[in-house]
Amino acid sequence: MLHMTTTTTSAPLIESILRLKHCCEMQEAKIVATAALSPAECVCLRETPSAASIDAGSLCLRMRLSPSRGGRVIESLVQRGLLARQTHANDRRVCLVTLTKRGRARQRRLDASFVACDAKLGAKLSPRERHDIDLALGALLRALEQP
């Protein structure tokens, strides 16, 4: 973690962001551990539409993984019986990915875990604090996503 000495009363913004990232990763690790999946597999399940197919390339973009790494994650979940894969009827170069029945059940459990984590955190904040945080996070994301 980044540690900086400063003479101002507030920590450098990037230091606070990195601390927040670390705390979020710790919470995510607890959820991932109960799911018996890798972090990338959890992201894949959460990013796969629950009631429709998605092409593997689009799923990799949603997961923010390279096609190579994303393909390995998809293959792992296919092997576990959580995803099904088939070739697109009109374009054999395109692989379509769908959640299996087991995959949808696992996805629902993961989503419920994240909702519970959010509720636990939200219970520690006033409605005003939550509103202010939502605004601040939106502003930070906009600033960070600008080229």
C-alpha positions in Angstrom: 0.0 0.0 0.0 1.1 3.5 -0.7 2.2 5.5 2.3 3.0 9.2 1.9 3.9 11.8 4.5 2.0 15.0 4.0 1.7 18.3 5.9 -2.0 18.8 5.1 -4.8 17.6 7.3 -6.2 15.2 4.7 -4.5 12.2 3.0 -3.6 12.4 -0.6 -6.6 11.3 -2.7 -4.9 8.4 -4.3 -3.9 7.0 -0.9 -7.5 7.1 0.2 -8.6 5.4 -3.0 -6.0 2.7 -2.6 -7.1 2.1 1.0 -10.7 1.9 -0.2 -9.7 -0.5 -3.0 -7.9 -2.7 -0.4 -11.0 -2.8 1.9 -13.3 -3.7 -1.0 -10.9 -6.4 -2.1 -11.0 -7.9 1.4 -14.8 -7.9 1.4 -14.8 -9.5 -2.1 -12.3 -12.1 -0.9 -14.7 -13.2 1.8 -17.5 -13.7 -0.7 -15.2 -15.5 -3.2 -14.0 -17.8 -0.5 -17.5 -19.0 0.3 -18.3 -19.5 -3.4 -15.3 -21.9 -3.9 -14.4 -20.0 -7.1 -11.6 -17.8 -8.2 -12.2 -14.1 -8.2 -12.2 -14.1 -12.0 -14.7 -17.0 -12.1 -17.0 -15.0 -9.7 -16.8 -11.9 -12.0 -17.5 -14.1 -15.0 -20.6 -15.6 -13.4 -21.8 -12.2 -12.3 -21.3 -10.7 -15.7 -23.0 -13.5 -17.6 -26.7 -12.6 -18.4 -29.0 -14.8 -16.4 -31.5 -15.5 -19.1 -29.7 -15.0 -22.4 -26.5 -16.0 -24.3 -23.6 -13.7 -24.7 -20.7 -14.0 -27.1 -17.4 -14.9 -25.4 -15.7 -11.7 -26.7 -18.3 -9.4 -25.1 -18.2 -11.4 -21.9 -14.4 -10.9 -21.8 -14.9 -7.2 -22.2 -17.4 -7.1 -19.4 -14.9 -9.0 -17.2 -12.1 -6.6 -18.2 -10.0 -9.6 -19.2 -8.0 -10.3 -22.4 -9.7 -12.8 -24.7 -7.0 -15.4 -23.8 -7.5 -15.0 -20.1 -11.2 -14.7 -20.4 -11.4 -17.8 -22.5 -9.5 -19.8 -19.8 -12.0 -18.5 -17.1 -14.9 -19.5 -19.3 -13.4 -22.9 -20.0 -13.0 -23.5 -16.3 -16.6 -22.7 -15.6 -17.7 -24.9 -18.5 -15.7 -27.8 -17.0 -17.4 -27.2 -13.6 -20.8 -27.3 -15.3 -21.7 -23.7 -14.5 -21.5 -22.4 -18.1 -22.5 -23.9 -21.4 -20.7 -23.0 -24.6 -21.9 -23.3 -28.2 -21.0 -22.1 -31.7 -23.1 -19.2 -33.1 -25.5 -20.6 -35.8 -24.6 -17.9 -38.4 -20.9 -17.3 -37.6 -18.8 -20.3 -36.5 -16.1 -18.0 -35.3 -18.3 -16.8 -32.5 -18.7 -18.7 -29.3 -21.9 -18.2 -27.3 -21.9 -18.6 -23.5 -25.0 -19.4 -21.4 -25.4 -20.1 -17.7 -26.5 -23.6 -16.9 -29.1 -24.3 -14.3 -26.3 -24.8 -11.7 -24.7 -21.6 -13.0 -27.8 -19.6 -12.5 -28.2 -21.0 -8.9 -24.6 -20.1 -8.1 -25.0 -16.6 -9.7 -28.1 -16.0 -7.5 -26.1 -17.0 -4.4 -23.2 -14.7 -5.4 -25.6 -11.8 -6.1 -27.3 -12.4 -2.7 -23.8 -12.3 -1.0 -23.0 -9.0 -2.6 -26.4 -7.5 -1.7 -25.9 -8.6 1.9 -22.4 -7.0 2.0 -23.9 -3.8 0.6 -26.7 -3.8 3.1 -24.2 -4.4 6.0 -22.1 -1.5 4.9 -25.1 0.7 4.2 -26.4 0.1 7.7 -23.3 1.9 9.0 -24.1 5.1 7.1 -26.7 7.7 7.4 -28.9 8.3 4.3 -27.1 11.7 3.8 -23.6 10.0 4.0 -24.7 7.4 1.5 -26.0 10.1 -0.9 -22.8 12.1 -0.5 -20.7 9.0 -1.1 -22.7 8.1 -4.2 -22.0 11.6 -5.6 -18.3 11.5 -4.7 -17.8 8.1 -6.2 -19.5 9.1 -9.4 -17.3 12.2 -9.6 -14.1 10.1 -8.9 -15.1 7.5 -11.6 -15.7 10.2 -14.1 -12.3 11.8 -13.3 -10.4 8.5 -13.4 -12.1 7.3 -16.7 -11.2 10.5 -18.6 -8.2 10.1 -20.9 
